[in-house]
Amino acid sequence: MTVTWEELGWEQSAAGVGRCRLPVWDCTAGLVVGAGAALLIDAGSSLAEGARLRAQAEALSGHRVTHLALTHPHFDHVFGAAAFAGAEVFGAVGMDTVFTARHGREELRADAVANGLDARLADEAVDALTLPGHHVSGEWTLDLGGGRQVLLANVGPAHTAHDLAVLVPGPTEVVFCGDLVEESGEPQAGPDAVPSHWPAALDRLLDLGGEDALYVPGHGAVVDAAFVRAQRDALAERFGVS
């Protein structure tokens, strides 16, 4: 039996392209369906949430998730990655150092628990952290079959030292921004942010998508280029960057 995006609580942005807003932290996960391949963008905040995402993505695509792109190394985006066994995992170059360094793992766990994730679930996720097997230093084109290609672009540092954006070309272009863009609240600049580079990263997103694209933030509703530009200007003022 075929299920629809809406039945599973997903919002379809274009043909074969959609996203869902996960509970608790309102984190976005995205899905791009090709011919015999599927790309998931971000993996949720726990192994259980990752498993639910995988089941839903496979129901919507009709086949397994073959590719996983992690937009940045924060717990609510990466802790579910181990649920995608067999998928090719992509991240901005250097992301793996966050996962392998002891202090990086400890900071991920501490951030998760401080934000309300059960300590047992945080320990389980940290123990199972999945390292990106493909490190994107500039741009990387994925061929998902059926004429569908997706561009992965390393646009950081900004929100973190390792920010990856995903452009899905088409009649309606869709840009998955990770937490470079947030709609449901002010963009969060933690200790791993590089504020001086953030406005330039948003300029890069706008160059990728253009004026007519849909921009999918890491948290909140889908926005347009005008919203991204306004957030870019607000960040530049906030951090004193031209």
FIKOLZA-1660 file (N, C-alpha, C; in steps of 0.1 Angstrom, whole numbers, plus 5000, padded with zeros to 4 digits):
% residues 242
   i   px   py   pz ch aa at
   1 5008 4988 5000  A  M  N
   1 5000 5000 5000  A  M CA
   1 5009 5013 5000  A  M  C
   2 5006 5022 4991  A  T  N
   2 5014 5034 4990  A  T CA
   2 5009 5044 5000  A  T  C
   3 5018 5050 5007  A  V  N
   3 5015 5061 5016  A  V CA
   3 5018 5074 5010  A  V  C
   4 5012 5085 5014  A  T  N
   4 5015 5098 5009  A  T CA
   4 5024 5105 5019  A  T  C
   5 5030 5116 5015  A  W  N
   5 5038 5124 5023  A  W CA
   5 5030 5129 5035  A  W  C
   6 5018 5134 5032  A  E  N
   6 5010 5140 5042  A  E CA
   6 5006 5130 5053  A  E  C
   7 5003 5118 5049  A  E  N
   7 4999 5108 5058  A  E CA
   7 5010 5105 5069  A  E  C
   8 5022 5107 5065  A  L  N
   8 5033 5104 5074  A  L CA
   8 5038 5117 5081  A  L  C
   9 5031 5128 5078  A  G  N
   9 5035 5141 5085  A  G CA
   9 5046 5148 5078  A  G  C
  10 5049 5145 5065  A  W  N
  10 5059 5152 5058  A  W CA
  10 5053 5162 5049  A  W  C
  11 5061 5172 5046  A  E  N
  11 5057 5183 5037  A  E CA
  11 5065 5182 5024  A  E  C
  12 5057 5181 5013  A  Q  N
  12 5064 5179 5000  A  Q CA
  12 5067 5193 4994  A  Q  C
  13 5080 5195 4991  A  S  N
  13 5084 5208 4985  A  S CA
  13 5084 5208 4970  A  S  C
  14 5087 5197 4964  A  A  N
  14 5088 5195 4950  A  A CA
  14 5086 5180 4947  A  A  C
  15 5085 5176 4935  A  A  N
  15 5083 5162 4932  A  A CA
  15 5095 5154 4937  A  A  C
  16 5092 5145 4946  A  G  N
  16 5102 5136 4952  A  G CA
  16 5111 5143 4962  A  G  C
  17 5107 5154 4967  A  V  N
  17 5115 5162 4976  A  V CA
  17 5106 5167 4987  A  V  C
  18 5110 5164 5000  A  G  N
  18 5102 5169 5011  A  G CA
  18 5110 5169 5024  A  G  C
  19 5103 5173 5034  A  R  N
  19 5109 5174 5047  A  R CA
  19 5099 5172 5058  A  R  C
  20 5103 5168 5070  A  C  N
  20 5095 5168 5082  A  C CA
  20 5101 5175 5093  A  C  C
  21 5092 5180 5102  A  R  N
  21 5097 5187 5114  A  R CA
  21 5096 5178 5126  A  R  C
  22 5107 5174 5132  A  L  N
  22 5107 5164 5143  A  L CA
  22 5103 5171 5156  A  L  C
  23 5097 5163 5165  A  P  N
  23 5092 5168 5177  A  P CA
  23 5104 5172 5187  A  P  C
  24 5100 5179 5197  A  V  N
  24 5108 5184 5208  A  V CA
  24 5117 5196 5204  A  V  C
  25 5127 5194 5195  A  W  N
  25 5136 5205 5191  A  W CA
  25 5132 5211 5177  A  W  C
  26 5121 5206 5171  A  D  N
  26 5116 5212 5158  A  D CA
  26 5127 5211 5148  A  D  C
  27 5135 5201 5148  A  C  N
  27 5146 5199 5139  A  C CA
  27 5141 5193 5125  A  C  C
  28 5146 5198 5114  A  T  N
  28 5142 5194 5101  A  T CA
  28 5150 5182 5096  A  T  C
  29 5143 5172 5090  A  A  N
  29 5150 5162 5082  A  A CA
  29 5144 5163 5068  A  A  C
  30 5152 5161 5058  A  G  N
  30 5148 5162 5044  A  G CA
  30 5150 5148 5037  A  G  C
  31 5142 5147 5026  A  L  N
  31 5143 5135 5018  A  L CA
  31 5143 5139 5003  A  L  C
  32 5152 5133 4996  A  V  N
  32 5152 5134 4981  A  V CA
  32 5152 5121 4975  A  V  C
  33 5142 5118 4967  A  V  N
  33 5140 5105 4961  A  V CA
  33 5145 5104 4946  A  V  C
  34 5153 5095 4943  A  G  N
  34 5157 5092 4930  A  G CA
  34 5152 5079 4924  A  G  C
  35 5158 5074 4914  A  A  N
  35 5154 5061 4908  A  A CA
  35 5163 5050 4915  A  A  C
  36 5157 5043 4925  A  G  N
  36 5165 5033 4932  A  G CA
  36 5174 5038 4942  A  G  C
  37 5174 5051 4945  A  A  N
  37 5182 5057 4955  A  A CA
  37 5174 5068 4963  A  A  C
  38 5179 5070 4975  A  A  N
  38 5172 5081 4983  A  A CA
  38 5182 5087 4992  A  A  C
  39 5182 5100 4993  A  L  N
  39 5191 5108 5001  A  L CA
  39 5183 5113 5013  A  L  C
  40 5187 5111 5025  A  L  N
  40 5181 5117 5037  A  L CA
  40 5191 5128 5042  A  L  C
  41 5185 5139 5046  A  I  N
  41 5193 5150 5050  A  I CA
  41 5190 5152 5065  A  I  C
  42 5200 5149 5073  A  D  N
  42 5200 5149 5088  A  D CA
  42 5192 5137 5093  A  D  C
  43 5196 5133 5106  A  A  N
  43 5192 5120 5110  A  A CA
  43 5184 5120 5124  A  A  C
  44 5181 5132 5129  A  G  N
  44 5174 5132 5142  A  G CA
  44 5183 5131 5154  A  G  C
  45 5176 5131 5165  A  S  N
  45 5183 5133 5178  A  S CA
  45 5186 5121 5186  A  S  C
  46 5182 5109 5181  A  S  N
  46 5185 5096 5189  A  S CA
  46 5184 5085 5179  A  S  C
  47 5189 5073 5183  A  L  N
  47 5188 5062 5174  A  L CA
  47 5174 5058 5171  A  L  C
  48 5165 5059 5181  A  A  N
  48 5151 5056 5179  A  A CA
  48 5145 5066 5168  A  A  C
  49 5148 5078 5170  A  E  N
  49 5143 5088 5160  A  E CA
  49 5149 5085 5146  A  E  C
  50 5161 5082 5145  A  G  N
  50 5167 5078 5133  A  G CA
  50 5160 5066 5126  A  G  C
  51 5157 5056 5134  A  A  N
  51 5150 5044 5129  A  A CA
  51 5136 5048 5124  A  A  C
  52 5129 5057 5131  A  R  N
  52 5116 5061 5126  A  R CA
  52 5117 5069 5113  A  R  C
  53 5128 5077 5112  A  L  N
  53 5130 5085 5099  A  L CA
  53 5133 5075 5088  A  L  C
  54 5141 5065 5091  A  R  N
  54 5145 5055 5080  A  R CA
  54 5132 5048 5075  A  R  C
  55 5124 5044 5085  A  A  N
  55 5112 5036 5081  A  A CA
  55 5103 5045 5072  A  A  C
  56 5101 5058 5076  A  Q  N
  56 5092 5067 5069  A  Q CA
  56 5098 5070 5055  A  Q  C
  57 5111 5072 5054  A  A  N
  57 5118 5075 5042  A  A CA
  57 5117 5063 5032  A  A  C
  58 5118 5051 5037  A  E  N
  58 5117 5040 5029  A  E CA
  58 5103 5037 5024  A  E  C
  59 5093 5040 5032  A  A  N
  59 5079 5039 5028  A  A CA
  59 5076 5049 5017  A  A  C
  60 5081 5061 5018  A  L  N
  60 5079 5072 5008  A  L CA
  60 5086 5070 4995  A  L  C
  61 5098 5065 4996  A  S  N
  61 5106 5063 4984  A  S CA
  61 5104 5050 4977  A  S  C
  62 5100 5040 4985  A  G  N
  62 5098 5026 4979  A  G CA
  62 5111 5018 4979  A  G  C
  63 5122 5024 4985  A  H  N
  63 5135 5016 4986  A  H CA
  63 5143 5022 4997  A  H  C
  64 5154 5016 5000  A  R  N
  64 5162 5019 5012  A  R CA
  64 5168 5033 5010  A  R  C
  65 5172 5039 5021  A  V  N
  65 5180 5051 5021  A  V CA
  65 5194 5048 5017  A  V  C
  66 5199 5053 5006  A  T  N
  66 5212 5049 5001  A  T CA
  66 5223 5060 5005  A  T  C
  67 5218 5072 5008  A  H  N
  67 5227 5083 5011  A  H CA
  67 5222 5091 5022  A  H  C
  68 5231 5096 5031  A  L  N
  68 5228 5104 5042  A  L CA
  68 5237 5116 5043  A  L  C
  69 5232 5128 5043  A  A  N
  69 5240 5140 5044  A  A CA
  69 5237 5147 5057  A  A  C
  70 5248 5149 5065  A  L  N
  70 5247 5156 5078  A  L CA
  70 5251 5170 5076  A  L  C
  71 5242 5180 5079  A  T  N
  71 5245 5194 5077  A  T CA
  71 5255 5200 5086  A  T  C
  72 5255 5195 5098  A  H  N
  72 5265 5200 5108  A  H CA
  72 5265 5190 5120  A  H  C
  73 5275 5191 5129  A  P  N
  73 5277 5181 5139  A  P CA
  73 5271 5185 5153  A  P  C
  74 5257 5187 5153  A  H  N
  74 5250 5189 5165  A  H CA
  74 5241 5178 5168  A  H  C
  75 5239 5175 5180  A  F  N
  75 5232 5162 5184  A  F CA
  75 5219 5160 5178  A  F  C
  76 5211 5171 5176  A  D  N
  76 5197 5169 5171  A  D CA
  76 5197 5166 5156  A  D  C
  77 5208 5167 5150  A  H  N
  77 5209 5164 5135  A  H CA
  77 5217 5151 5132  A  H  C
  78 5225 5146 5142  A  V  N
  78 5234 5135 5139  A  V CA
  78 5232 5123 5147  A  V  C
  79 5225 5124 5159  A  F  N
  79 5225 5112 5168  A  F CA
  79 5217 5100 5163  A  F  C
  80 5209 5102 5152  A  G  N
  80 5202 5091 5146  A  G CA
  80 5209 5084 5135  A  G  C
  81 5221 5089 5132  A  A  N
  81 5228 5084 5119  A  A CA
  81 5231 5069 5119  A  A  C
  82 5234 5064 5131  A  A  N
  82 5237 5049 5131  A  A CA
  82 5226 5040 5127  A  A  C
  83 5213 5046 5126  A  A  N
  83 5202 5038 5122  A  A CA
  83 5202 5036 5107  A  A  C
  84 5211 5042 5100  A  F  N
  84 5211 5041 5085  A  F CA
  84 5223 5033 5080  A  F  C
  85 5223 5021 5086  A  A  N
  85 5234 5012 5082  A  A CA
  85 5234 5009 5067  A  A  C
  86 5245 5010 5061  A  G  N
  86 5246 5007 5046  A  G CA
  86 5245 5019 5038  A  G  C
  87 5241 5031 5044  A  A  N
  87 5240 5043 5036  A  A CA
  87 5254 5050 5035  A  A  C
  88 5256 5056 5024  A  E  N
  88 5268 5064 5022  A  E CA
  88 5266 5077 5030  A  E  C
  89 5275 5081 5039  A  V  N
  89 5273 5092 5047  A  V CA
  89 5283 5104 5043  A  V  C
  90 5277 5116 5042  A  F  N
  90 5285 5127 5037  A  F CA
  90 5284 5138 5048  A  F  C
  91 5295 5145 5049  A  G  N
  91 5296 5157 5059  A  G CA
  91 5307 5166 5054  A  G  C
  92 5307 5178 5059  A  A  N
  92 5317 5188 5055  A  A CA
  92 5330 5183 5061  A  A  C
  93 5341 5185 5053  A  V  N
  93 5354 5180 5057  A  V CA
  93 5357 5185 5071  A  V  C
  94 5363 5176 5079  A  G  N
  94 5366 5179 5093  A  G CA
  94 5355 5175 5103  A  G  C
  95 5343 5172 5099  A  M  N
  95 5333 5169 5108  A  M CA
  95 5336 5156 5116  A  M  C
  96 5343 5147 5110  A  D  N
  96 5347 5135 5117  A  D CA
  96 5356 5137 5129  A  D  C
  97 5363 5148 5129  A  T  N
  97 5372 5151 5140  A  T CA
  97 5364 5154 5153  A  T  C
  98 5352 5160 5151  A  V  N
  98 5343 5162 5162  A  V CA
  98 5338 5149 5168  A  V  C
  99 5336 5139 5160  A  F  N
  99 5331 5126 5165  A  F CA
  99 5342 5117 5171  A  F  C
 100 5354 5119 5166  A  T  N
 100 5365 5110 5171  A  T CA
 100 5372 5116 5183  A  T  C
 101 5373 5129 5184  A  A  N
 101 5380 5135 5196  A  A CA
 101 5372 5133 5208  A  A  C
 102 5379 5130 5219  A  R  N
 102 5372 5127 5232  A  R CA
 102 5364 5139 5236  A  R  C
 103 5370 5151 5236  A  H  N
 103 5363 5163 5240  A  H CA
 103 5351 5166 5231  A  H  C
 104 5352 5163 5218  A  G  N
 104 5341 5165 5209  A  G CA
 104 5329 5157 5213  A  G  C
 105 5332 5144 5216  A  R  N
 105 5321 5135 5219  A  R CA
 105 5315 5139 5233  A  R  C
 106 5323 5143 5242  A  E  N
 106 5318 5147 5255  A  E CA
 106 5310 5160 5254  A  E  C
 107 5314 5169 5246  A  E  N
 107 5306 5181 5244  A  E CA
 107 5293 5178 5237  A  E  C
 108 5292 5169 5227  A  L  N
 108 5280 5165 5221  A  L CA
 108 5270 5159 5231  A  L  C
 109 5275 5150 5239  A  R  N
 109 5267 5144 5249  A  R CA
 109 5262 5154 5259  A  R  C
 110 5271 5163 5264  A  A  N
 110 5267 5173 5274  A  A CA
 110 5256 5182 5268  A  A  C
 111 5258 5186 5256  A  D  N
 111 5248 5195 5250  A  D CA
 111 5235 5189 5248  A  D  C
 112 5235 5176 5244  A  A  N
 112 5222 5169 5243  A  A CA
 112 5215 5168 5257  A  A  C
 113 5222 5164 5267  A  V  N
 113 5216 5162 5280  A  V CA
 113 5211 5176 5286  A  V  C
 114 5219 5186 5284  A  A  N
 114 5215 5199 5288  A  A CA
 114 5203 5204 5281  A  A  C
 115 5200 5200 5269  A  N  N
 115 5188 5204 5262  A  N CA
 115 5177 5194 5264  A  N  C
 116 5178 5184 5273  A  G  N
 116 5167 5176 5276  A  G CA
 116 5167 5162 5271  A  G  C
 117 5177 5158 5264  A  L  N
 117 5177 5144 5259  A  L CA
 117 5181 5135 5271  A  L  C
 118 5174 5124 5273  A  D  N
 118 5177 5114 5283  A  D CA
 118 5191 5110 5283  A  D  C
 119 5198 5109 5294  A  A  N
 119 5212 5106 5294  A  A CA
 119 5215 5092 5288  A  A  C
 120 5206 5083 5291  A  R  N
 120 5208 5069 5285  A  R CA
 120 5208 5070 5270  A  R  C
 121 5198 5077 5264  A  L  N
 121 5198 5078 5250  A  L CA
 121 5210 5086 5244  A  L  C
 122 5214 5096 5251  A  A  N
 122 5226 5103 5247  A  A CA
 122 5239 5094 5247  A  A  C
 123 5240 5086 5258  A  D  N
 123 5251 5077 5258  A  D CA
 123 5251 5066 5247  A  D  C
 124 5239 5061 5244  A  E  N
 124 5237 5052 5233  A  E CA
 124 5241 5058 5220  A  E  C
 125 5237 5070 5217  A  A  N
 125 5240 5076 5205  A  A CA
 125 5254 5079 5203  A  A  C
 126 5261 5084 5214  A  V  N
 126 5275 5088 5213  A  V CA
 126 5283 5075 5211  A  V  C
 127 5280 5064 5217  A  D  N
 127 5287 5052 5215  A  D CA
 127 5286 5047 5201  A  D  C
 128 5275 5050 5194  A  A  N
 128 5272 5045 5180  A  A CA
 128 5275 5056 5170  A  A  C
 129 5281 5067 5173  A  L  N
 129 5283 5078 5164  A  L CA
 129 5288 5073 5150  A  L  C
 130 5282 5077 5139  A  T  N
 130 5286 5073 5126  A  T CA
 130 5294 5084 5120  A  T  C
 131 5306 5080 5115  A  L  N
 131 5315 5090 5109  A  L CA
 131 5311 5091 5094  A  L  C
 132 5312 5104 5089  A  P  N
 132 5310 5105 5074  A  P CA
 132 5321 5097 5067  A  P  C
 133 5317 5090 5057  A  G  N
 133 5327 5083 5049  A  G CA
 133 5331 5092 5037  A  G  C
 134 5324 5103 5034  A  H  N
 134 5327 5111 5023  A  H CA
 134 5328 5126 5029  A  H  C
 135 5339 5132 5026  A  H  N
 135 5342 5145 5032  A  H CA
 135 5341 5156 5021  A  H  C
 136 5332 5165 5022  A  V  N
 136 5330 5175 5012  A  V CA
 136 5338 5187 5015  A  V  C
 137 5347 5191 5007  A  S  N
 137 5356 5203 5009  A  S CA
 137 5351 5215 5001  A  S  C
 138 5345 5212 4990  A  G  N
 138 5339 5223 4981  A  G CA
 138 5325 5219 4977  A  G  C
 139 5324 5213 4965  A  E  N
 139 5310 5209 4961  A  E CA
 139 5311 5194 4956  A  E  C
 140 5301 5187 4958  A  W  N
 140 5300 5173 4955  A  W CA
 140 5286 5170 4949  A  W  C
 141 5286 5165 4936  A  T  N
 141 5274 5161 4930  A  T CA
 141 5270 5147 4932  A  T  C
 142 5258 5144 4937  A  L  N
 142 5253 5131 4938  A  L CA
 142 5244 5128 4927  A  L  C
 143 5245 5116 4921  A  D  N
 143 5236 5111 4911  A  D CA
 143 5227 5101 4917  A  D  C
 144 5214 5105 4919  A  L  N
 144 5204 5095 4925  A  L CA
 144 5196 5087 4915  A  L  C
 145 5200 5089 4903  A  G  N
 145 5193 5081 4892  A  G CA
 145 5180 5088 4887  A  G  C
 146 5176 5084 4875  A  G  N
 146 5164 5089 4870  A  G CA
 146 5165 5104 4866  A  G  C
 147 5178 5108 4863  A  G  N
 147 5180 5122 4860  A  G CA
 147 5180 5132 4872  A  G  C
 148 5180 5126 4884  A  R  N
 148 5180 5135 4896  A  R CA
 148 5194 5136 4901  A  R  C
 149 5200 5148 4901  A  Q  N
 149 5213 5151 4907  A  Q CA
 149 5211 5161 4919  A  Q  C
 150 5219 5159 4929  A  V  N
 150 5218 5168 4941  A  V CA
 150 5232 5173 4943  A  V  C
 151 5233 5186 4947  A  L  N
 151 5246 5192 4949  A  L CA
 151 5248 5194 4964  A  L  C
 152 5259 5189 4970  A  L  N
 152 5263 5191 4983  A  L CA
 152 5274 5202 4983  A  L  C
 153 5272 5212 4992  A  A  N
 153 5281 5223 4992  A  A CA
 153 5286 5226 5006  A  A  C
 154 5299 5226 5008  A  N  N
 154 5305 5230 5020  A  N CA
 154 5305 5246 5020  A  N  C
 155 5297 5252 5029  A  V  N
 155 5295 5266 5028  A  V CA
 155 5300 5273 5041  A  V  C
 156 5305 5265 5051  A  G  N
 156 5310 5270 5063  A  G CA
 156 5325 5274 5063  A  G  C
 157 5330 5278 5074  A  P  N
 157 5324 5277 5087  A  P CA
 157 5314 5289 5090  A  P  C
 158 5304 5286 5098  A  A  N
 158 5294 5297 5102  A  A CA
 158 5287 5293 5114  A  A  C
 159 5276 5286 5113  A  H  N
 159 5269 5281 5125  A  H CA
 159 5278 5272 5133  A  H  C
 160 5286 5263 5126  A  T  N
 160 5296 5255 5132  A  T CA
 160 5308 5256 5123  A  T  C
 161 5319 5249 5127  A  A  N
 161 5330 5248 5118  A  A CA
 161 5328 5240 5106  A  A  C
 162 5317 5232 5105  A  H  N
 162 5315 5222 5095  A  H CA
 162 5301 5223 5090  A  H  C
 163 5297 5232 5081  A  D  N
 163 5284 5234 5076  A  D CA
 163 5282 5230 5062  A  D  C
 164 5272 5221 5060  A  L  N
 164 5270 5216 5046  A  L CA
 164 5255 5219 5042  A  L  C
 165 5254 5224 5030  A  A  N
 165 5241 5227 5024  A  A CA
 165 5238 5218 5013  A  A  C
 166 5225 5216 5010  A  V  N
 166 5221 5206 4999  A  V CA
 166 5212 5213 4990  A  V  C
 167 5216 5214 4977  A  L  N
 167 5208 5220 4967  A  L CA
 167 5201 5209 4958  A  L  C
 168 5188 5210 4957  A  V  N
 168 5181 5200 4948  A  V CA
 168 5176 5208 4936  A  V  C
 169 5182 5207 4924  A  P  N
 169 5178 5215 4913  A  P CA
 169 5164 5210 4908  A  P  C
 170 5158 5218 4900  A  G  N
 170 5145 5214 4894  A  G CA
 170 5137 5226 4890  A  G  C
 171 5125 5224 4885  A  P  N
 171 5116 5235 4882  A  P CA
 171 5114 5244 4895  A  P  C
 172 5113 5238 4906  A  T  N
 172 5114 5245 4919  A  T CA
 172 5126 5240 4926  A  T  C
 173 5136 5249 4927  A  E  N
 173 5148 5245 4934  A  E CA
 173 5146 5246 4949  A  E  C
 174 5152 5236 4956  A  V  N
 174 5151 5235 4971  A  V CA
 174 5165 5235 4977  A  V  C
 175 5167 5243 4987  A  V  N
 175 5180 5244 4994  A  V CA
 175 5178 5240 5008  A  V  C
 176 5184 5229 5012  A  F  N
 176 5184 5225 5026  A  F CA
 176 5196 5232 5033  A  F  C
 177 5193 5240 5043  A  C  N
 177 5202 5250 5049  A  C CA
 177 5209 5245 5062  A  C  C
 178 5203 5234 5068  A  G  N
 178 5208 5232 5081  A  G CA
 178 5205 5244 5090  A  G  C
 179 5213 5245 5101  A  D  N
 179 5210 5256 5110  A  D CA
 179 5217 5269 5106  A  D  C
 180 5222 5270 5094  A  L  N
 180 5226 5283 5089  A  L CA
 180 5214 5293 5088  A  L  C
 181 5202 5287 5087  A  V  N
 181 5190 5295 5086  A  V CA
 181 5180 5289 5096  A  V  C
 182 5174 5297 5105  A  E  N
 182 5164 5292 5114  A  E CA
 182 5152 5302 5113  A  E  C
 183 5140 5296 5112  A  E  N
 183 5128 5304 5111  A  E CA
 183 5120 5305 5124  A  E  C
 184 5121 5294 5132  A  S  N
 184 5113 5294 5144  A  S CA
 184 5119 5301 5156  A  S  C
 185 5131 5307 5154  A  G  N
 185 5137 5315 5165  A  G CA
 185 5150 5321 5159  A  G  C
 186 5157 5329 5168  A  E  N
 186 5169 5335 5163  A  E CA
 186 5180 5324 5161  A  E  C
 187 5188 5326 5150  A  P  N
 187 5199 5316 5148  A  P CA
 187 5208 5315 5160  A  P  C
 188 5211 5303 5164  A  Q  N
 188 5219 5300 5176  A  Q CA
 188 5234 5300 5173  A  Q  C
 189 5241 5308 5180  A  A  N
 189 5256 5308 5179  A  A CA
 189 5262 5303 5192  A  A  C
 190 5266 5290 5192  A  G  N
 190 5272 5284 5203  A  G CA
 190 5287 5286 5203  A  G  C
 191 5294 5279 5212  A  P  N
 191 5308 5281 5213  A  P CA
 191 5316 5276 5200  A  P  C
 192 5309 5268 5192  A  D  N
 192 5316 5263 5180  A  D CA
 192 5312 5271 5167  A  D  C
 193 5305 5282 5169  A  A  N
 193 5301 5290 5158  A  A CA
 193 5313 5299 5154  A  A  C
 194 5312 5303 5141  A  V  N
 194 5322 5312 5136  A  V CA
 194 5315 5324 5130  A  V  C
 195 5310 5333 5139  A  P  N
 195 5301 5344 5135  A  P CA
 195 5306 5353 5124  A  P  C
 196 5319 5355 5123  A  S  N
 196 5325 5364 5113  A  S CA
 196 5323 5359 5099  A  S  C
 197 5321 5346 5097  A  H  N
 197 5319 5340 5084  A  H CA
 197 5304 5337 5081  A  H  C
 198 5295 5339 5090  A  W  N
 198 5281 5335 5088  A  W CA
 198 5274 5343 5077  A  W  C
 199 5275 5356 5077  A  P  N
 199 5269 5363 5066  A  P CA
 199 5273 5358 5052  A  P  C
 200 5286 5356 5051  A  A  N
 200 5291 5351 5038  A  A CA
 200 5286 5337 5034  A  A  C
 201 5283 5329 5044  A  A  N
 201 5277 5316 5042  A  A CA
 201 5263 5317 5036  A  A  C
 202 5256 5327 5042  A  L  N
 202 5242 5329 5037  A  L CA
 202 5243 5335 5023  A  L  C
 203 5253 5343 5020  A  D  N
 203 5254 5348 5006  A  D CA
 203 5256 5336 4997  A  D  C
 204 5264 5327 5001  A  R  N
 204 5267 5315 4993  A  R CA
 204 5254 5307 4991  A  R  C
 205 5245 5306 5001  A  L  N
 205 5233 5299 5000  A  L CA
 205 5224 5306 4989  A  L  C
 206 5224 5319 4990  A  L  N
 206 5216 5327 4980  A  L CA
 206 5221 5325 4966  A  L  C
 207 5234 5324 4965  A  D  N
 207 5240 5322 4951  A  D CA
 207 5236 5308 4946  A  D  C
 208 5236 5298 4955  A  L  N
 208 5232 5285 4951  A  L CA
 208 5218 5284 4946  A  L  C
 209 5209 5290 4954  A  G  N
 209 5195 5288 4951  A  G CA
 209 5188 5298 4943  A  G  C
 210 5193 5311 4944  A  G  N
 210 5187 5321 4936  A  G CA
 210 5174 5327 4943  A  G  C
 211 5168 5336 4936  A  E  N
 211 5157 5343 4941  A  E CA
 211 5144 5335 4942  A  E  C
 212 5142 5324 4934  A  D  N
 212 5130 5317 4933  A  D CA
 212 5130 5304 4941  A  D  C
 213 5141 5301 4947  A  A  N
 213 5142 5288 4954  A  A CA
 213 5134 5288 4967  A  A  C
 214 5131 5276 4972  A  L  N
 214 5126 5274 4985  A  L CA
 214 5138 5270 4994  A  L  C
 215 5139 5277 5006  A  Y  N
 215 5150 5275 5015  A  Y CA
 215 5144 5268 5028  A  Y  C
 216 5150 5256 5030  A  V  N
 216 5145 5248 5041  A  V CA
 216 5154 5250 5053  A  V  C
 217 5150 5256 5064  A  P  N
 217 5159 5259 5075  A  P CA
 217 5160 5247 5084  A  P  C
 218 5170 5247 5093  A  G  N
 218 5172 5236 5102  A  G CA
 218 5161 5235 5112  A  G  C
 219 5154 5246 5115  A  H  N
 219 5143 5247 5125  A  H CA
 219 5133 5257 5119  A  H  C
 220 5120 5252 5118  A  G  N
 220 5110 5262 5114  A  G CA
 220 5105 5259 5100  A  G  C
 221 5096 5269 5096  A  A  N
 221 5089 5268 5083  A  A CA
 221 5098 5271 5071  A  A  C
 222 5095 5266 5059  A  V  N
 222 5102 5269 5047  A  V CA
 222 5101 5284 5044  A  V  C
 223 5112 5290 5040  A  V  N
 223 5113 5304 5037  A  V CA
 223 5117 5307 5023  A  V  C
 224 5117 5320 5020  A  D  N
 224 5122 5324 5006  A  D CA
 224 5135 5332 5007  A  D  C
 225 5140 5336 4995  A  A  N
 225 5152 5343 4995  A  A CA
 225 5152 5356 5003  A  A  C
 226 5141 5363 5003  A  A  N
 226 5140 5375 5010  A  A CA
 226 5142 5373 5025  A  A  C
 227 5137 5362 5031  A  F  N
 227 5139 5359 5045  A  F CA
 227 5154 5356 5047  A  F  C
 228 5160 5348 5039  A  V  N
 228 5174 5345 5041  A  V CA
 228 5183 5357 5040  A  V  C
 229 5179 5366 5031  A  R  N
 229 5187 5379 5030  A  R CA
 229 5185 5387 5042  A  R  C
 230 5173 5388 5047  A  A  N
 230 5170 5396 5060  A  A CA
 230 5178 5390 5071  A  A  C
 231 5178 5376 5072  A  Q  N
 231 5185 5370 5083  A  Q CA
 231 5200 5372 5082  A  Q  C
 232 5205 5372 5070  A  R  N
 232 5219 5375 5067  A  R CA
 232 5223 5389 5072  A  R  C
 233 5214 5399 5069  A  D  N
 233 5217 5413 5074  A  D CA
 233 5216 5414 5089  A  D  C
 234 5206 5407 5095  A  A  N
 234 5205 5407 5109  A  A CA
 234 5217 5401 5116  A  A  C
 235 5222 5390 5111  A  L  N
 235 5234 5384 5116  A  L CA
 235 5246 5393 5115  A  L  C
 236 5248 5400 5103  A  A  N
 236 5259 5409 5101  A  A CA
 236 5259 5420 5111  A  A  C
 237 5247 5425 5114  A  E  N
 237 5245 5436 5124  A  E CA
 237 5248 5431 5138  A  E  C
 238 5243 5419 5141  A  R  N
 238 5244 5413 5154  A  R CA
 238 5259 5410 5158  A  R  C
 239 5267 5406 5148  A  F  N
 239 5281 5402 5150  A  F CA
 239 5291 5413 5145  A  F  C
 240 5286 5424 5140  A  G  N
 240 5294 5435 5135  A  G CA
 240 5303 5431 5123  A  G  C
 241 5296 5424 5114  A  V  N
 241 5303 5419 5102  A  V CA
 241 5297 5426 5090  A  V  C
 242 5305 5430 5081  A  S  N
 242 5300 5437 5069  A  S CA
 242 5294 5427 5059  A  S  C
% end
